Amino acid sequence: MSEGYEIREFRPGDESAILALFQQVFGRERSLAHWRWKFEQSPYPGPQIALAFDKRSGALAAHYAVVPVQLNWMGRPLLAAQSVDTMVHPDAQGRGLFEATARALYAALPERGIRLVYGLPNRSSYPGFMRKLAWKRVGFLSVYQQRLSIRQPLARVLGLRALAAGADLAYRSARRVRGAAACWLLRRRLGGRLRFRASDALPEAWDGLWDELRSHEVVSLWKDAEYLRWRYDRHPERRFAHACLERDGALVALAVVELGHRRELRICELQVQQHDVLLARLLLAEIAAHFGHAGAEVLSFRGLDAGFSEAVFQGFERETDFALVFAGRPLDAPELAECFARRDDWSLTLGDTDLV
């Protein structure tokens, strides 16, 4: 059914057609600066994109892309890719273009050292990845939330903003007292001189902590300083903060956060020395206090791991995000075939997805 289309890889000059198709399919614009950051400026080779053009009109009909990333496989790097921005023009749907573009790209990726592909398709597109591209489901991300303010929900219930604002002031005051007490107790238990700070840039000491952390995971993303600076510090449109704990001058915990829609403070990264649950809880308490003053109303985390998040986020509201499915397949990595589909072998956070 795709015989009337030319399937080929990206060439310089295709950007405008890709951005136009993105707007037609998703109903929103993407800037050229964002596209270049995402597909050309990452630390890994790109763009990795397959396109389908209508032979008669020359119009772009379909787009399948991956963003190369380095996986951390038990302390060693392994080149992989995240599937993103799958697009088929409404007039060209049902003609096999999704499968044709994906398979064309998959055939070329192993020669470039990319050995595995993964992503988070939504519920409507997930069956197509399973049936047509032989993807395997790994699992769903867990969502943890803690309310830092009751102003908005109370205003919706009561319909009285002034009353909601007064109740919220009392709620925040009580939270500050509890938060200060929790920080004091955690610092007493942890010992050492622990200092919290937040900045717009990744701490210079990050690579030293990453060298300690990477051997503690079975499969996760390779998060050296080069990757994290591209992912967060160089994003052309969004701003992230780096919150960290230092013990006697050494970096021991790092979180990357973004204050997003509806004043939700989203934790994109949470990296803690030796997976120390108490250190993680202290960092969360400091983040809640610091960004609560800045107007954050909800603190949230999305992730998938073997139990670290469940231990750290005790007391948070928890639910499973069934809207997205973490799935994928090895392309040329027989050593990963067995552990790839085991949920507990993975460690993922919101920042590892295409959601931020």
N, C-alpha and C positions, 0 to 999 in steps of 0.2 A: 504493500500500500504506500510505501515511502518512495516509490520509483520516480515520482515527479519532483523529487527534491535532491539537491546536492548536499551531501553530508561532508563537512570538512572541519578542520580545527581553526581556531581563532587566528586572525591576521590583524596586524596593526591597521587601524582604520575602521574596524568593525564596532568600535565602542559606541558610536551614536545609534546604530541599529539595535544594539543590545539594550541601551538605556531606554530607547523608545518602546521596545518589547516589554521591558520591565514595567513601565508605566501602564501599558495596555493590560498586562496580566494581573499585576498586583494593585493597580489603582493609585499608586503614589510615585513620586519622582525620586530618582537617585542621582546624586551629583556625580560629575566626572571625577572630582577629587576623591569621593568615597570609593568609586569603582577602582581607581588606580591604587589607592591604599590597600584595598582588599585583594586585588588580583595581581598587581605588579610590584608592590613595595614590601611584601612579606619577606622574611628571611629565606624562604624556600622558593624553588623554581616555579615560575608562572608567566603568563596565565595558562591554566589547564582547562580549556573550554572546547567543546564540540558544538557545531552549529548546523542547522538545516535551513537551506535557502530554497524557496520556490523557484524552479527552473524557468517558469514562464514570466513571472513578475520580478524575480530577483529579490523579493522581500524576505526578511528573516522570519522563519516560521517556528523554530524551536531552538532551545539553548539548554545544554547540560554542562555544568561546571563543577569543579572541585577546587578546594583551597588546600595546597599541600601543608602538612604539619609534621612535626617530628613526634613520634610516640616515645614514651619512656617505657621500655619493656624490661622490667627488673633491673633498672639502673643503666641500661644501654639504649642508645638512640636507634629508632627504626622509622624510616620515612613512610608516611601514610597520607591520607587526604580526606577532608570533610566535604561531603556532597552538599552543594548550596545552590540556591536560585534556579531550580528546575522550572523551565517555562516552555509552554506550547501555546501558540496563538490560538484563540477560540475557533477561528475558521479552519485550523489545521488539526484539531483534536480528533482522535480515533483513527489516525493513519499510521501509527507505529513509530512516530518520530521521537517520543520519549525513549523508547527502547533502542532505536537506531543510533541516536546521538550518544546515549550512555555506553552502549557496547563499543562504539567506535573509539571513545575515549579510554575505556577500560583496556582495550587491546594495546594501546600505546603506553599506558602508565607504567607497567612493569619494566619496560626498557629504560625508563627514566628513574628507576629505583623506588617507585611508589608501590608499596606492597600490600596495602590494605585501604579500603574505603569505608567510611561510616557516615552517619548523619542522624538527624531527628525529623523524619517526615511526619506530617500530621496524619490524623486518622483516615482522612479521605485518600491520601496518596500512598500511605504505607502499604496497602495490599499490592499495588503495582510494583513497588520495589521488591516485594517478596516473590510474586509470580514471575515477573519478567527479568529481574536482575539477580535472582538467587540470593537475596539478602536474608540474614537471620536476625530474629529479634533477640536483643539482650535484656531489655527491661524498660522501666519507666523511672523518671526522676521523681524524687521525693521533694516536697515543698514544705519549708518551715517558715512560720511567720510569728512575729511578736508585735503587738500594737504599742506604739510609743505615744499615741494620742487618741482620744475618743471624740474629738471635735466633729469630724465629718459623720461618723455613724450616728452619733447622738443628735446632730442637727437634722439628719434624715428622718429619724424616728419622732423627734419632738416637734420639728418644724420651727423651732425658736433658736436662732443663732446666738443670741445673747446668753441664754441659759446654757446652751451647749458650750460656749466659750468659758463660762464660769466653772462649769463642771470639769472641763478639760484642764483648766489651770490647776484645780485641786488634784486631778489625776496625775498630771505631769510632776507636780510638787512631791506627791507620794512616791512616784517612780524615782525621782532624783534621790530621795532619802534611801530607798531600798537599794538603788544602784550603787550609791556611795558605800553603804554597808557591805554589799556583796564584793565590791572591789577591795575594800579593806581586808575582809576575811580571806579572799583569794590570795592577796599579796602576802598575808601572814603565812598561809599554807605553802606558797611557792618559794618564799625566801628570796634572798638576793635583792639587788636594787633594780627594780623593774620600772622602766620608763615608757610611757605611751606617747606617740607622736603621729601626726597626720600631715601628708604633703601631697603635692601634685605630681611628684616624680618618684620613680622606683628607687628605693634605697640603694646606694652604691654597694652595700654589703650583701645584696641579695644572692649573688652567685655562690658565696660561701655557704649560706644556708641551703640553697638548692642542692649543692653537692652532698650535703648530709641527707636531704629528704628523698632524693630520687631512688635510692636503693630500697626504700620502705614500701614501694608500690609494685604491684604486678604489672598492670597496664594503666598508664595515664598519659597526659601530654607532657612533652619535654619543655619545661618552663624555665629556660635560662634567661638571663637578662635581655639578650637580643630579642627573643620572642616576646617577652612581657612588655618591653618598651614599644615594640611595633604594635602589639595588641591593644595597649591602653594609652601610653603616653603620646603616640603619634596618630591617634584616631583623628580624622579631620573635622569631625562634627560633634563628638561627644566628649565629655570631661569626666575623668575618674579620679578618685582619691586613693592614696595608699596609706593605710593605717597599720602601724607596726608596734611591736613591743621589743624593747632592748633590755637585756639583762647585763648589768655591769659593762655596758657599752657594746655588747654583741647582739646582733639581730637574732631573735628567737621565734618571732611570729609575724606573719604578714597577711593582711586582707586588702583586697581591691574592691572598692565600693562605688556605686553610682546612684545618685539621687534622681530617680526617674519619675514616670507618670504617677500622678496622684500622691506625690510626696513619699513614694515608696523607696526606701534605701535598700538597694539590691546588693548583696554580697556576691561578687563575681569570682573571687578567689579567696580561699582560706587555707593557708599553709602554716603549719605549726611544728616546731622542732619535736621529733620523736612522737608525733601524734599525741602530745600531752593535752588531755582533755581540759585540765584546769587552766592551762595557759590559753587555750582557745576560748574558754568561758570568760576569762579576764579580758581578753581582747574584745569580745562581743560586748561586755558590759561597758568598756571604755568607748567603743564605737557608738553604742546607744546613747551614752551621755553626751559625747562630743557632737554628734550629728542631730541629736534631739534638740539641742540648743539652736541648730541651724535650720530647724523646721521640718525634719523628717518625721513622718507620722506612722510608718510601718517599717519594720526591719525584716528582711526576707532572705532566704537562701534556698537555692535549688541545687540538688546534687544526687549522685549515685555512688555508693561505696559499700564496703563490707561491714560498716557499723560505726565508723568514726562520727559521722554526722548525727546519727541517732543518739549517741552518747553526749555530744557537745550541745545539741539543741533541746535538751530536756527542758520541759516547761514551755516550749513554743507550741503553737498549733501546728499539727502535721497533717498533710494529705498527700495523695499520690496524683501526679500530673498525668492523666490519661490522654491529654490532648496531643501529646507528642510521644513518639516511640523511638527509643535509642536502638539503632540497628545498623547492620552493615555486612561486609564480607571480606575475607582475605582475597587478594588478587594473586599474590606470589609469596606467601608466607606460611608454609606448612607448619612451622613451629608455633604459629598463632592460631591455627585452625581449631584446636581443642579448647584453649582458654578464651578465645574470642567471645563465645556465646555464654560464658559463665559470668553472670552479673556481678558476683562478689569479687571477681578478679579486677574489675574496673574501678577507677576513681575519677569521677567527673564532677565539674562544677558548672555553674551557669556560664562563666566566661569561656568554657571549652565549646560552647554551642554557637550557633549563628543568631542567637536571640539578642545579643548586645553588640 
